[in-house]
Amino acid sequence: MGYLKDLGALYLAGNYQRFPVAFVRGQGSRLWDEEGQEYLDFCAGIAVCALGHCPEEVVKAVREQTERLLHVSNLYWTEPQARLAQKLVEHSFGDKVFFCNSGAEAVEAALKLARRYAYLNHSPEKTRIVALKNSFHGRTYGALTATGQPAYWEGFEPLVPDFVHIPANDRKALREVLGEKVCALILEPIQGEGGVVPLEQAFLEEARRLCDRFKALLILDEIQTGVGRTGRLWAYEHFGIEPDIMCLAKGLGGGLPLGAMVAREEVMAALTPGSHASTFGGNPVACAAGLAVLKRVLSEGFLEEVRLRGASLARKLEDLAREFPGRVRGVRGQGLLLGLEVEKGLAPEIVKRLFARRILATAPKPEVVRFSPPLTVAYREIDALAQALREILADL
Ligand SMILES: *Cc1c(COP(=O)(O)O)cnc(C)c1O
């Protein structure tokens, strides 16, 4: 009983605060622990398992690829990598793709590209990178520096020079900070780890306009919002603007480690041979998984279903906000990336009580419970979550 979590606690770094469970199997929105208990998953590996656990087409694509070719390095071309890049380009603003293995690496690549593009095309002094307070971009040094939450910096300074943070949705601050020295502005369309905080239309439009005016690149970190999570393939589609660079990871590999940076051709041209690289980036198995994920997400009616399921969950959360006006303050987010704003400090307790009922969710902030289920979550699973939340809120 509990053997795996004891084993893990003995030998693994203590950098994660884990729930007291070890999972051994998953299917769709369901997981099973080492004792055979079933869980309902509204976390989905932090928005990674876009098609749920072990989706048939991803498992099949991975199995077939593992029997053919595991790795050759980027000294050579491979079919899954080239085909996945083609798919990403055909269905986005971008022209060229750089593959890596995680979100932080995609952000790191974007920050490096932005500085190098400015260096080659404008001036070596154009190095400033603007990011938002309360943002999250990953844990490597560049990504960590872009992350506008000082709690994540503690004990790791000095950080990378020439980053500035402004409050999200503050157009005045945006106008004050954008200038000739700025090479890039990096934004999440919805701040995920920041507590499901959406950017406003007017703010994104102003960001696009000011970036154009000062020849700064607009980087969208769609690591959490991309690949159908918000009900469109990319969250920027809701806003009618396009970035110069987009960072992807999480849902892209459907459970395999896969990151990507997509850019316009003229921008990506700054990455000349030898300027940046990744040994594992674009691994054939991970890319085969990515192809299977995109094929399904782009299939007829899929994204419309994500919007319908998201609307159903949002409606049920809004009902709870009406039923428990003191404890629940509101509902934020889009598609199947939703946050329930609750009384401060209550979110971890709600997540704990959901866990006791074997339902998985996350609390990125003490006042926000986040739901990021598989995009294929069933309506009756949404009902089950809402009913559990109702009972928990009534009980608190
Ligand atoms: C998760 C996340 C990252 C970091 O991704 P890793 O794969 O953990 O490095 C970066 N940006 C956003 C918006 C994320 O949600």
The ligand as an SDF file (V2000), in Angstrom:
LIG
                    3D

 15 15  0  0  0  0  0  0  0  0999 V2000
    3.8260   25.2490  -18.3010 C   0  0  0  0  0  0  0  0  0  0  0  0
    4.1690   26.5620  -18.9080 C   0  0  0  0  0  0  0  0  0  0  0  0
    5.4980   26.8930  -19.2480 C   0  0  0  0  0  0  0  0  0  0  0  0
    6.6680   25.9910  -18.9290 C   0  0  0  0  0  0  0  0  0  0  0  0
    6.5940   24.7570  -19.5500 O   0  0  0  0  0  0  0  0  0  0  0  0
    7.5950   23.5680  -19.0610 P   0  0  0  0  0  0  0  0  0  0  0  0
    7.3130   22.4840  -20.0550 O   0  0  0  0  0  0  0  0  0  0  0  0
    7.2160   23.2120  -17.6630 O   0  0  0  0  0  0  0  0  0  0  0  0
    8.9750   24.0910  -19.1520 O   0  0  0  0  0  0  0  0  0  0  0  0
    5.7220   28.1050  -19.8680 C   0  0  0  0  0  0  0  0  0  0  0  0
    4.7180   28.9450  -20.1400 N   0  0  0  0  0  0  0  0  0  0  0  0
    3.4330   28.6700  -19.8340 C   0  0  0  0  0  0  0  0  0  0  0  0
    2.3610   29.6330  -20.1910 C   0  0  0  0  0  0  0  0  0  0  0  0
    3.1200   27.4700  -19.1890 C   0  0  0  0  0  0  0  0  0  0  0  0
    1.8560   27.2200  -18.8560 O   0  0  0  0  0  0  0  0  0  0  0  0
  1  2  1  0
  2  3  1  0
  2 14  2  0
  3  4  1  0
  3 10  2  0
  4  5  1  0
  5  6  1  0
  6  7  2  0
  6  8  1  0
  6  9  1  0
 10 11  1  0
 11 12  2  0
 12 13  1  0
 12 14  1  0
 14 15  1  0
M  END
$$$$
